[in-house]
Amino acid sequence: MDEATRMILGLIIGIALMIILVMKTKVHTFIALLLAALVTGLIGGMPINDITVDEVTTKGIITAIQEGFGSTLKSTGIIIGLGVMMGGILEVSGAAERLAFTFIKKLGKKHIDWALALTGWVVAIPVFADSAIVIFAPLVKALSSVTGYSVVGLALALACGLQLTHCLVPPTPGPLTAAGMLGVDVGQMIIAGTLISIPMLIVVIPYVRSISKKIYQIPNEEGGFDRMDYKAEYIKTMEEVETLMDSKKLPGFWASIAPILVPIILIFVKTFWDMYKKSNTAVASTTLDSGISLLGAPIVALAIGTVIAIYGLVKKEENKRVINIMDTAIKDTGLIMLITGAGGALGNVIKVAGIGDVLGSAIAATPLPAIFIPFIIAACMRLALGSATVAITTAASLSAGLMGTISVSPLLMAISCCVGAISFSYFNDSGFWVFNGMFGLTELKDQVRCKTAVSLIMAAVGIVELLVLSIFIH
């Protein structure tokens, strides 16, 4: 058996083992992910420990698992912790309900999922998708409690909007990199990514509404979720919603939204400041630059949001009461962090083993229609590595070498890289586990029917769009 075949076999067996352990045994998902990473690396030919030959070090499985776990939590762990503490205050103070009621009153109860999808679409430009899920979780839960709509459907609509922008619209890192590598104007990329995303959202929202009835969960007062069979009478009328909200003493709208809005604005400012710096290098390393970079860092922005929540919403509460609110909110996040980190460990083992490179090179050498090649490479990279940004970057770098031999528009090739990366949000994707943990999805079947399914649907719509566009654009 050659090395490439062994690597692919290792990936297949590792993923299959994880699915069997989760669905058929008592083994916890966290342990199953670690075992899958171990088996994938062993069969893929990785050494157990690091090996150094002629001053060149080959990473071992144990190091790859540890580094993958650590690097994933480095970017998400603090954000999850701060986000759930802020969320606990928003929930207990009634601020989340105030925001939910304002949403419903301004936009109408029937269009909440669309409103959340569009919110996610806009917010994902400056805010990392995992962070946005954590930030908006209190609002989504409150909307579910107030209206009777399943929290799963509302959260999934938000996640769809986040995923589309993250993968398709600069200045998010993946699309921006693809545009640069393939020589595409960033402005054209923004317009094309925006237009391509619209049909994807139109097609996927009906599926989201359908699955929300099959996985009907409502937040309960204990901080968990009640699962039941969907009935139409569970959905509250507008009169019932107004009666419910009139009976409660809630904080004002601006005090309620400030803990969410301020971090988003700070991150927005940093994002566009970083773009401005590239063409105006004189402002780099100035005091203003340092201040914006500090305040716009997601962990600092969320810390500021949490402090605003404390002093804007529960300042009259006793200190012990406020600390207890945050302690209660954060007590269940340890499991979310462990599973998220283990997913990152699996992805890093696959990356270090070189499985992604083998897949990408093999696909690039096949006689497929040119427009399919970036899509399939990116989809396989997302499947193998879990990161949409890495998938886009890999697909773009491999596709760049083909540009002189094909007659496909560079813009469509760049979009194809991005559309392919939307697919396969599953076990080695940190966002997959953050979503499941925040909204109470514990069954593997339900997890796949949510994040994985919508990612496949949106990618399928996207490749159809590209095929049609390739007829007219060369």
N, C-alpha and C positions, 0 to 999 in steps of 0.2 A: 504494500500500500504506500503510495507516495505521500509526501508531506502535506500537500494541499488537501488531498482527500481525507487524511487523518484529522486535519483541522476542522473541516466541515462536519465530519462525523462526530467530533467532540462536541461541537455546538449543538447538533441535533440531539445527541444522547443527553447532554446536560439539561437542555430545555425540557425534553421529554421526562427526565427524572424529576425535575421540579414540579411539573404538572401532576404527575402520578402521586408524588408525596403530598402535595397540597390537597388533591381531590380524593385520594383513596386511603390515606393514613392519618395518624394523629400527629404527625410531624408539623411543627409550626412553620408558617411561611418564611420567617426569618432564617430558620435553620435550613429549610429547603433551598432557599436562594444561595446560601453559603455552600451547601453541598453541590448544587448545580455548578457554581463557579469552580469548585475544586475538581469535579469530574471533567468539566469542559477543558480546564487547563491540563489535567493529566493525560487525557486522550489526545488533546491537541499537541502534545509533545513538549510542554513546558517543564522545566526542572522544579523540584520542590522548593529548593532554596536558591538564592542568587549565586551565579557562577561567574567568576572573573577570569578571562583568558586574554593575555597580552593587553592588559589594562582596559579591556572591553567587558562590561558587566551585562550579563543576561539576567533579567529579573525572573525570580521564581514565583510560583503560584502564591505562596504565603505573602510575599511582598506586594504582589499585584492586588490581592484581596484587601490587604490593609490600606494600601494607597487609594484604591478605588472607594473604599468605605469612607476614609478620611476626607478625600477631596470632595466627595458628594456632600457630606455633612458640613464641610467648610463653607459651602455656598448656600446651603439650605437650613442647616441646624439652628443657627442664631435667628434667622428670619422666622422659622416656624415657632420658636420659643417666644419671641417678641410679639408675633402676630396673634398667637392664641391668648396671650396675656391681655393684649389690647382688645381682642374679641370678647374675652370674658367680661371686661368692663362695659363694652358696648351692649352686651346682652343683659347683664344684671341691671344696668342703669336705665334700660328702656330705649337707649339711643338707636339700637338696631331696629326696634319696632317703629320708632319715629321715621327712620329712613325708609323702611318698608312701606309704611302708610303713605308717605310722600310720593314714593315711586308709583304706587297703585293709583293714587288720586290724580297724578299728572299724566300718566301714560295709559291708564286703563288696565283692569285686571287680566284681560285676555291677551295682552301683549307683553306680559312680564318677561317671558322667555326671550322674546326678540330684543327687549330692552337690555337684558343681561348679556346677550350675545354681542350686541353692538358696544356695550360698555367694555366687555372683554376685548373686543377688536381694537378699540381706541387705547385702552390702558396698556395693552401688550407692547405698544411702541416703546415706552420708556421702562416698563416694569417687567422683570422676568416672570414668566407665566406661573411658576410654582409660587412665587411671592404673592402674585395677584390672587391666586386661589385662597391663600391664607388670609390676605387682607380683606377679601370680600366674603369670606365664609360667614361671618355674623349676619351680614345683610341677607345672604341667600337663605340662611336658616330662619331668620325672622320673616322673610317673605313667605316661606313655606308654612310656618306656624300661623300667620295671619290669614292666608288665602286658602289653605288646605291643599295646595298643589304639592306634589312630591318634591322633596328637597333634591332628589337625584336628578330629576328633569331640569330643574332650575340651575343647579350647579353645572350640569352637562352643557347647557346652552352657553353659560359663561365660559366654560372650558373650550368650547368650539371656537368662539370668537378669539380667545387668547391664542389658541393653537394656529389659527389661520394667519393672524398678523405676525406672530413669532416666526413663522416659516416663509411668509410671502412678501412682506412689506419692509423695505429699508426705512429707518436706519437700524432695524434689528440686525444682529451680527451675521446670521446666515445669508440672507438675501443680499446684504451689502457686500459680503465676501464673494458671492457668486457673480454679482455684477462686475466687480473689479477684475476677477480672474478671466471673465469671458468678454471683457471690453464693452460692457453695456452701460449706457448713461443711467445714473442713479434715478434721475427724474422719471425716465421711461420705466424703470423697474418699479418705482412706487405706483405709477398709474396702472401698469399691467398687473402688478400683484393685487392692487385694490379691486380692479375689475374682475380678475379671475376668481377672487374670493367670494364675490356676491352669489353666483350660482351654487357654489359649494354650500354656503350658509342656507340658501333657499331650499336645497334638497335635504340637508341634514336635520333641520329643525323639525319637520314632521316625524322623522325617526325618533328624535329626542322626546317629542310629545308621546309617541307610542310607548317607548321604553319606560317613561315615567309612570305610566299606568300599570305596567308589569312589575316594576320595582317601586312600589309605593311606600315611601318612608316619610315620616313626619318627626321633627325634633321633639323630644320630650323635656320635661322640667329637670330631669336628672343629668342632662347634658348628652344623653344618648339619642337613639332613634327608635321609634315604634314602627314595626313592619306589619302591614296588613294588606288584605285584598282591596283593590281599588273599587270605590263606588262613587257614582256621580254626585250623590248627596253630600259627600265629604267636602266638596268644593264650596266655599262660602260665597254667598251673594254679596254684592257691593254694600247693600244695606246692613248685612251682618258684620261686614268688615268695619263699617263706620260706627256701628253700635259698640263693637268691641273696643275700638280705639278711643271713642269718646268716654268710655268708662275708666280709662287709664290716665294717670298723671305722668306725662312723658317730657323729657328735656326738649329744648328748641331744636329746630332743624340745623342751624349752623353749628351749634355746640355738638350736635350728633355727628355731623359729617366731617368736622375739622380733623379728627384723628385719622381719617382715611384720606381726606383730600390733601392735607399738608404733605405727607410723605410722597404722594404721587406727584405733586407739583415740584417738590425738591428733586425727585429722580428725573422728572421731565426736564427741568432746567439743566441738570448735569448732562443729560443725553445730548441736548442741543448745544450746550457749551462745548462739549467734546468735539462735535462736528465743526463748530466755529473755529476751534483751536487749530484744526488741521490746515486751514487756509490763512490763519492769522497767528503764526507761531510766536509773535512778540508777547502775546498775553499768557503764554505758558509759563509756569513756575512763578507767577505773580501771586500776591496775597489774595487777590480775588479768585484766581484759579484754585488756590489751595482751599479757600473757604467753600467754593462751590463743589469741589471734589469731595471734601469732607462731608458736608451736609447732604449731598446727593447720593452718597454711598447707601445702598439699601438698608444695611444694618443700622446706620446712624439715623436715616430718615424714619425707619420704623420705631426706633427708640424714642425719637422726638414725638412721633404720633402717639406712642404709649403714654408718655408724660403728659401730653395734651389731654388724652382721655382721662388720666387720673385727676388732673387739676381742673378739667372742664366739666366732668360728669359726676365724679364721686368725691369732690373736695370736702363735702360736709360729712362724709362718712368717717368713722373712727379708723385710725391707721391699721389696726388689726383686721378690721373688716375688709379694707381694700387689699391688704396682703393676702387674706384668705381667698378673696375673689380670684386673684391671679394664680395662687397656688392651686386652687380647684381647677382652673382652666387648663393649667399646664400639666396636670398629673397624668393625663392619658397620652401626652405627646411623645413619651419615651418610646413607645411601641412604633409610632409613626416614623420616628427618626431611625430606629433600628432597621426597619424594613426598607426605608428609603436608602439608607447607607448600604444595605446588603444588595439592593438592586444596582447601586453604583459599583459595588465590588464585582458583581457578575459582568457588568459592562466593561470594566477595566481589564479583567482577565481575558475577555474576548479581544480587546484592543491590543494588549501586550502580546498575546499569542500570535497576532498577525492575521487573524481570521478575516477581518475586514478588508485588508489589502488583497488577500487571495480572492475574495468574492468580487471586489471591484475590478481587478485586473482581468479576471475571467470574463466578466460581463462586457467590459470594454472591447474585448477581442472577438465578440460574437457578431455575426452578420445580421443584427437587428436593424429595423428602421432607425435612423439617427435620432429622431425625437424621443424614442423609447429608452435609449441608452442612459442618459442622465437620470431619468425617472427610476429605472430599475436599479442602477447603482446606488442612488440615494435611498431607495426603499430597502435595499439589502443592508446598507450601512446602518439605517435606523433600526432594522431588525437585529443586526449584530451588535451594535454599540449602544443603542438607546438614546443617543444625543442627536437631535435634529440639526443642530448647528454643525456638528462634526460630519453628519451625513451629507449636508449641502456642500460643505467645503471639499470633502473627498470627491463627490460627484463632479463638482466644478473643475477641480484640478485634473481629473482624468479626462473630462470632456474637452478641456482646453486644447489638449493635444490632437483632438479630432477636427478642430474647427477649419483647418486648411484643406481638409479632404471631403467636406460635406457642404451641402447647399442649404442648410437649415439656418434660420435667423438666430444670431447669438442671443437675442432677447428671449426667444422661445426656449432655447437650450438652457438659459439661466433659470427661467420659470420652471422648466421640467425638473431641474435639480431640486428646486424648492418644493414642488408638488410631491415628488417622490418621498421627501423627508417628512411629509405630514403623516404618512402611513405607519402602521405598526407601533402605536404607543402601547407597550406591554411591559413584561416583567423586569427588564433592565432599564426602564425609563423612570427616573426619579419622580417626574410629574404624575405618572401612573399611580404610584404608591401614596404620594401626598394627597391626591384626589380621593382615593379609596379611603384613606385614613380620616380625612376631614369630614367625609359625608357618610361614614358608617357602612361601607361596602366590604363585607368580610368573605363572601362566597366567591370563589374563582369564576364561576359561571357568570355571576352578575358583573364582576369586574371587567370581564372580556366583552360583555354585551354593552358596556358603557364606553369607557375611554378607547378601547381597542376598536370597537365597531365603528364609532363615529370617525376615527382617524382613517379607517379603510374606506368608508363611504365618501368622505371629502376628497381623498386621494383619487378614487375612481372617477368622481365627477371632474376633477382637475385634469386627468389625462385625456378624457373625452374632449374637454374644451381645447386642450393643446392640439389634439389631432385635427379638430375642425379648423383652428386658427392656422395650422401649418399648411392648409390648402391655399390660404389667401396671403400668408406672410412668409417670405423666403429670405 
